[in-house]
Amino acid sequence: MDAVEAPPAPALAPVPGRPLPRTPRELYDALPPLPGLQTEVIDGRLVTRLRDAPEYASAAMQLFEALLPLMDDRGWQAWAGNVGVCLDETNEPVVPDLVLAPWGCPRD
């Protein structure tokens, strides 16, 4: 079987005249697109993981199934993956694997 070469990684180099990032959020804002990776700032930390890791999807589905009775009882709705939300009093968007929220709640 022939080896498959990975695509070249995006080049990360300082931009002349632009200061280097000092915080995780500044680094996040300066990153080029990273195909196949999900990158977020969570609790002041830069977190990166594979976007399509099946372990995350499986854990999210198990959590969803376990929380169905609570969702029904409280009238909550759920979204799996690719839903951006901002946590209370922050402007830091995150894209969790699973979101539970009351119907009609604000997105931030």
Secondary structure as the mmCIF struct_conf table of DSSP 4:
data_model
#
loop_
_struct_conf.conf_type_id
_struct_conf.id
_struct_conf.beg_label_comp_id
_struct_conf.beg_label_asym_id
_struct_conf.beg_label_seq_id
_struct_conf.end_label_comp_id
_struct_conf.end_label_asym_id
_struct_conf.end_label_seq_id
HELX_LH_PP_P HELX_LH_PP_P1 ASP A 2 ALA A 11
HELX_LH_PP_P HELX_LH_PP_P2 PRO A 14 VAL A 15
TURN_TY1_P TURN_TY1_P1 PRO A 16 GLY A 17
BEND BEND1 ARG A 18 ARG A 18
HELX_LH_PP_P HELX_LH_PP_P3 PRO A 19 PRO A 21
BEND BEND2 THR A 23 THR A 23
HELX_RH_AL_P HELX_RH_AL_P1 PRO A 24 ALA A 30
HELX_LH_PP_P HELX_LH_PP_P4 LEU A 31 PRO A 33
TURN_TY1_P TURN_TY1_P2 PRO A 35 GLY A 36
STRN STRN1 LEU A 37 ILE A 42
TURN_TY1_P TURN_TY1_P3 ASP A 43 GLY A 44
STRN STRN2 ARG A 45 LEU A 50
TURN_TY1_P TURN_TY1_P4 ARG A 51 ASP A 52
HELX_RH_AL_P HELX_RH_AL_P2 PRO A 54 ARG A 74
TURN_TY1_P TURN_TY1_P5 GLY A 75 GLY A 75
STRN STRN3 TRP A 76 ALA A 80
BEND BEND3 GLY A 81 ASN A 82
STRN STRN4 VAL A 85 CYS A 86
TURN_TY1_P TURN_TY1_P6 ASP A 88 GLU A 89
STRN STRN5 PRO A 93 VAL A 94
BEND BEND4 ASP A 97 ASP A 97
STRN STRN6 LEU A 98 PRO A 102
TURN_TY1_P TURN_TY1_P7 TRP A 103 GLY A 104
#
